[in-house]
Amino acid sequence: MAATTTTLVPNCCALRVVQPTTSIDSQKISHVGNNRAVIARTMDMGSRRSSSSSSSTSSKFADGNNNSNKVNPVGILKEKSLATKQFAQFLRERYKALKDMKERIAEQDEDLVEFANAYMSMGMKRQPEHMVEFYEWAPGARFCSLVGDFNNWVHSRDYGGEGYLGRDDLGYWRLVIQDKLREGEVKDDLGQEYNYDVDYDRGDEDIDVGKLMDDMDNEYWEPGEDEFLSDQKLELLEELFRVTVGSDFHPVKMEKDSAGNYRPVDSNSSNNEDEKLNLDKFKTEVDSHMENWLASRAGSRTGSNLPPITVVDDGTDPKTLTLVDDPVWRKRVDAKEMPMAYWEAFVKGRKAWAKKYEACIPHGSHFRVYLHTPEGPLQRVPAWATYVLPDPEGNLWSAVFWDPPVQERYVWQSERPAKPRALRIYECHIGISGQQTHITSFNEFTRQVLPRVKKAGYNVIQLMGIQEHADYSSVGYKVTNMFAVSSRFGTPEEFKHLVDTAHGMGLMVMLDIVQSHAAPNEGSGLASFDGANDCYFYSGKRGHHKRWGTRMFKYGEYEVIRYLLSNLKWWVEEYRIDGFHFHSVMSMLYTHNGFAPFTNSLDDYCNQYVDKEALVYLCLANDLLHQLSPDMITIAEDASLYPGLCEPINQGGLGFDYYVNLKPSQMWPWLIDNVPLEDWSMTEITETLMNIEDPGKALVYAENHNQSVVGGKSLAEALLGSITNDTKAVSTRTLWTLQGMSLHKMIRLITLSLGGSTAYLTFMGNEFGHPGGVEFPRSSNNHSFSHAIRRWDLLEDTGPHSQLATFDQRLMELEETQRVLTQRPARLCHVDNSTKVIVYTRGPLLFAFNFHVSKSYDIYKVGVQIAGEYELLLNTDQLKFGGLGQLEKTTILRTSESLVDELPNTLAIPLPQQTAQVYQLARIWDTKKSRVSRTVKKSL
């Protein structure tokens, strides 16, 4: 028999039997007067189920979100051959902090996913009970109310009261605003709910309430239980309480003597031997009394389906007994589900609600939260606002209650695409994606840009600046409202349409998420949200970014963690986002935000400047996201390359899928600006591209938005200058233009193929050499949009831009068909600084580059491992790519048996100046059998 508890629950259920959690041995009963007992602990059925769930969740937390169940907090040190006691100790302490936080979450919020569900209740939500409910976290506030156009911005009308209708101990405020009863209508009975998504629901029909309740009882209770417990459940519990405690209800402490008998120790009680009661006799009396009592009750058949109630002594505590029931009965009761489906029969539809009520806060209403703090009153855009708009002058921002009628809500059409084997990411900014001098909308992007991305051969779009930001010129990196899509691009429904359309094209959608810092705005953002308490951010210097002036989150604060994790889950669930590029992780990881010298020692990653709380948060974020979807993509942008970014959490890593390899995008502009082309080092190029951490987990690119947007120059600007489509004919192009176009193609090809990664990215327009940089409208340029556009019209003819675009499309096609990014790591065959030639293989593919500015090689011999025929797949010098067409007739190359580059076979490759080719090993020769060959499968 197992331990159990009982509790009095008025009018809702009968005697409840609760299975204890694995961490509780038994539910105890303390001895009281006259050798009777009183139940010391009560639990309800919901607690039992959540406890069971928490138990399994705690086990899951201990393992992390990775495939390996073995926990070794310093596992990455062995994996990476690192040795330092200080860093090992730091990893152990960090993992302990992570484990403690997960245990706290399991204890207080069931599990990590449940913990991140706060967005379901926070902010403003319409509730079925014909009302709007508003939650806000502002622990530093003394008073909280809502002001908006629905109450003429009067702060004294809709405010939080005391207790449940006000502020709780954690600083959460709850406000309830009831819908307005229309004139002549009668107020609903307590508990009446409405389904606003349909015109009519089951509650609009005539319902026999008595029959419904009878059906509910008959479905739930067994014979005997239903007859007795539905009418006399309280009497049963009261009688059990009376017989175990005593009719006078005066507890008397007891002690057990060496013979196993209990005697009262209260000074007012007699110690007469006659008052001693043997334990067995006590149990027999209780059992007998309850059996007789049950049998005597009118309407009860004997109570045969009720639990046998008895008392045992487990011998562990002389002052306690354990109340137990029959385990078979308990198992049956535990398996029961409460008949909640009957509740749905009373819910009415939207028509009934609209007839009786007027919405207290209509869809589209503007509002702010009014807080009174020790420093005085203030108004804020709610932290959980999902849509935000400025006033007509663009100064004062307000939240918008986004609650459209069901017919105006977007209906999802497409399934999420599966995660591809390799990522070809197209980085986009919605606002500058059009060619008109205005801010491009979600709808325009959906119609005009998504088809281009699909045609270009990319399989992921990464969107910048989606989170609301009051300052457009910040490119979206000074986020003011974490849960809101930027209203300057459109509405939440229009953004859903964009994501859904992308999914329908087979494109995954990622966000460039900003949780590493936030805008310093106080009116429209989170800064000083509840006054000087500043609940979301660190105080003092630590709370301000050292270079950008933005605010730094309190990553160790429980409610801030809830806020940030809920933010991630919100984008996944509400907008079906498939992954996140975590912006500027380095800003989070160090209290100096990464703007301090690094010593190239592991001490840099565990000294006093490392934010352990931020590291713990990133582990939680990755754990959560990979629980939400096995296809989730997480990318860390961290210039410091913190050890273990992409390693399993339970091995001391942070759990990201990819990290950004910044080396190529830093090398190419530096070479172009500082080193003459004839002096470029082939050794330096290959070492930079190949010498990377965690091959296969790096995201590489020749350039991203940084080179175009943040005051720099794109590769096209640096290589081509003011190239225009007026130079359509090759004969009219300058040598500089020809060299620039050649290098533009070669740089992209070698970056994609030699970097050893499974992810590649390009910024919107850079693939076709977009002229000029990007400059967002600001006061310094008289708020001009002339450089905040993309010139798609340049692709409408056969000029240099369309030729570069055609090459990039062929490059993506090559990656897709030949699986370039997922082939074995590249193997160098030949690197020569004097001839400026680089040759390497990757799987069955051979890549050959001639970077020389003036020398072409009709025959350039290089060594290869495998003898056979090599078929030309890609040639950067093709006419359609803007080249000179010098190898148009070359298709097949054959090896000869001679030792070159310490490799057994030789391949003679024609290499015009500043060109590159890709060959596929199409046929392998068996050198032992006079060129008997076999064809290489195309799927290699």
Secondary structure, 3 states (H helix, E strand, C coil): CEECCCCCCCCCCCCCCCCCCCCCCCCEEEEECCCEEEECCCCCHHHHHHHHHHHHHHHHHHHCCCCCCCCCCCHHHHHCCCCCHHHHHHHHHHHHHHHHHHHHHHHHHCCHHHHCCHHHCCEEEEECCCEEEEEEECCCCCEEEEEECCCCCCCCCEECECHHHEECCCCEEEEEEECEECCCCCCCCCCCCEECCCCCCHHHCCCCHHHHHHHHHHHHCCCCHHHHHHHHHHHHHHHHHHHHHCCCCCCCCEEECCCCCEEECCCCCCCCHHHCECHHHHHHHHHHHHHHHHHHCCCCCCCCCCCCCEEECCCCCCCEEEEEECHHHHHHHHCCCCCHHHHHHHCEEHHHHHHHEECCCCCCCEEEEEEEECCEEEEECCCCCCCEEECCCCCCEEEECCCCCHHHCCCCCCCCCCCCCCEEEEEEEHHHCCCCCCCCCHHHHHHHCHHHHHHHCCCEEEEECCEECCCHHHCCCCCCEEEEECCCCCCHHHHHHHHHHHHHCCCEEEEEECCCCECCCCCCCCCCCCHHHCCCECCHHHHECCCCCCECECCCCHHHHHHHHHHHHHHHHHHCCCEEEECCHHHHHECCCCCCCCCCCHHHHCCCCECHHHHHHHHHHHHHHHHHCCCCEEEECCCCCCCCCCCCHHHCCCCCCEEECCHHHHHHHHHHHHCCHHHCCHHHHHHHHHCCCCCCCEEECCCCHHHHHCCCCCHHHHHHCCCCCCCCCHHHCCHHHHHHHHHHHHHHHHHHHHCCCCEEEEECCHHHCCCCCCCCCCHHHCCCCCCCCCCHHHHCCCCHHHHHHHHHHHHHHHHHHHCHHHCCCCEEEEEECCCCEEEEEECCEEEEEECCCCCCEEEEEEEECCCEEEEEEEECCCHHHCCCCCCCCCCEEEEEEEEECCEEEEEEEEECCCEEEEEEEEEEEECCCCCEEEECCCCC
